[in-house]
């Protein structure tokens, strides 16, 4: 029996956990390992991947909470809509293919990359606690975001940061803390649905969850105490989005 694929899976999961904590799209790494290295079918890889996403999000949000960086007092409505959207999204994910949505997402990333690159000041400001987003705009966007997270998850963190930083004017660090919290909140329900349909490999998922938890917690703990956390997160976000674009348009 060859063990190198499992070592690669663990190492890749640690890296993905760190990327997901400060940016998003770490699932591009874990899903590639699950399908191309370990040979899982697409729907099983999608379900199995959620285990690590959940444990990493829970560990990371706990680290941010302990450091006083997690405050969801003015975003309870948005978080509720994301959870509701996720429940609808995971039900759809067990019934139809998501390839078309992935293509749309990558074209959206291309636009998002230039927004990050050309307007860095928007991402590096501190949280504006007095600002209240328009609920008629924010609530439908949160519902759609939750649907996407339940349906695919890959890149959901990046889209959440766009909503929280550009729409609700959170700092990038506190937006990341909030992102991890809401993912940890809805992911157990998503995992249950995937498990119900037999789309979770618990052994492989457990191994990769251990790696993602380690990477997520360590990264969150470092970022929560770093005075340059917002700047570091901006660079990680820019690299993560750029790498996803290169992979889709030039390497696929």
N, C-alpha and C positions, 0 to 999 in steps of 0.2 A: 504493500500500500504506500502511495506517495503522499508525503505530508506537506510538501511545499505549497500546494494550493491553499491549505488551511493557514499556514504561516502568512502567506500573501493576503488572505482574507482578513486575518487579524490586523496586520500592519495597515492595510488599506482602510480598515474600519477606524483605527485610531486617527488616521489622517482625515477621514471623512467627518468624524466627530468634531475635530477642531475646526474644520471649514464650516460645518453647519452651525457651530456656535457663534462665529463672528460674521458669517455671510449667509451661505446657503448653497444648494446644488451639490452637497457632498454625496447625495444619493446617486449622482452620475458615476461616482467611483464604485460604490457598493453594488449598484445594480449591474454594472459591467462585470464585476467579479462574480456575482451570483449567476449571471447568464453565460458569460464567455469563458470563465475559468472553472466554475463549479458545475456548469451545465444545467441549471434549473430552468424550467419553462418560464416564459414571461410572466404569467399570472402568479405562479408560485414565488418567483423572485420579487414581484411587487408586494406580495403579502409578507414574505419573510423579511424583507427590508424594513418593514414597519417596526419590528421588534427593536432593532438598534436605534431607529429614529426616536422611539418612545423613551428608552432608557437614557439615551444621550441627552434628550431634551429635559427629562426630569432631573438628571444630575446637574446639567448646566444651569437650569433655572434655580435649583437649590443653592448652588454656589453664588449666583447673583443675588438671591434673596438674603443670604447670610451677610453679604457685603452691603446690603441696603440699596441695591440697584434695581430692584423689581418693584414697581408701583403700578398697579392696574386700576387705581381708584377712579380714573376718568375714562376708562376704556371697557367697562363691564358690558355695555351694549354691543360694542364691536366684537368682543370676545364671544359673546353668546351667539351672534350671527355666524361667526366663523365655525363654531361647533355645530350648529344646525346645518350649515352648508356641507361640512365634512361628512355628516351622516348620510346626506343625499348623495354625495360624491362617491363614497365607498360602495353604496348599493349599486350605483351605475357601473363602477369599476369591475364588479363581479359578473356583469352581464354583457358588456360591450368592450371592444378594443379601444385603446387610447392612443394609437399611433398618430392619428390626425391632430389630436390635441398637443402632442409632443412637438410636431412641426410648427404649429402656431406659436407655441411657447418659445421656440428657438428664434423665430423671427421677432418676437417681442423682446427677447434678450438683446438683440442687435440694437434696437432703439434704446433700451435701458442702459446699455453700455455707454452710449454717448451722453446720456443724461448724467450718469455718474462722473464721467470724464470732464464734461464741459461745465458742470455746476458743482464743484466740490464743496463750496461754502455751505450749500444746503445740507450736506451730509455731516459737516464738522461742527455745526452749531450745537449749543446745549438745548435741553428740553424747554419749550415754551409752555409752562404750566397754565398760563392764562388763556391759551388758544383753545377754542372748541370747534372742531370740524363740523361742516354742514351734515346733519344726520341723514338728509334725503339723498346725499351722495355717498357718505361713508358707510351706511348700513348695507345698501345693495352691493357695494364693492366688497365689504367684509363677507357677505353671504357667498358671493362668487368666488372669493379667495378660499373660503372654507371648502366649497365644492371642489375646487381644484386640488386642495390638499388631500381631501379624502379620496379623490379619483386617482391621482398620480403621485403626489407628494414631491417628486423631483422638481426643485426650483421653487417650491412653495415659500421657503424662507426668504428668497430674494424678492419675491412679489410682496410678501408681508412687510419687508423693510421699506419698500417703496410706499406702501400705504401708511405705515407708521411714521416714517421720517418726513416724507414729502407731503403727506396728507394730514397727519395729526401733529406734526412738528415735535416728535420725540427726538432726543439725541440718538445717534447710531447705537451707542452702547445700551441705553435703556430700551431701545426698540428691539435689540437682540434678546435682552432678558425677557421682554414681553412675548416675543416670538416663541422662545423655548417653552414658556409657561403654557401658552395656548395649545401648542403641539402636544405637550405632555398631558394636557387636559382631555383632548379629543381622541388621542391615538389608541388608548385601550379599547374604545368602542370599535374603532376601525379594525384593530387586530382581531377582535372577537368575530366580526363579520367575515374577514378573510379565513380565519380558522374554521368557522362554520362551513365554509365551502371547500375546505381542504387545501387551502392555498398558502399554508405556512409550514416550512420545514423548521421545526423547533431546535434541532441540534445545530444546524448551520446558523440559524438565526441567533441562537444563544451565544455562539462563539463570536459572531460579528457584533452582537449587542455589547459584549464585554469590552471589545476594542473601542466601539463608539462611545461607551460610557466613560472610559478612561480618557479618551481624547476630548470629549465634551466637558467633563468636569475640570480637567487640568487647564484647558483653555479659558473657561469661564472664570476660574479662580484667578488666573493670571490677569485677565482683562479687567476684572472688577477692581483690582488694586493698582492698575497701571495708569499714570497720568496721560499717557499717549494712546489710550484704548480706542478712542474714536478714530484717530488717524490710522492706527494699525488695522482696525476693522474696515476702514475705507479702502485701504490697499488690498486687503484680503478679498473684499467684495469685488473690486475691480479685476483682480486676477482670476477669481472664480468665474465671473461672468465672461471674461475674455477667453478663458480656457474652454468654457462650454460652447462658445461661438466657434472657435477654431475647430473643436472636435466635430461639430455638426456640419459646418460648411466646407471644411477642407479634408477632414479625416474620415468622414462617413461615406 
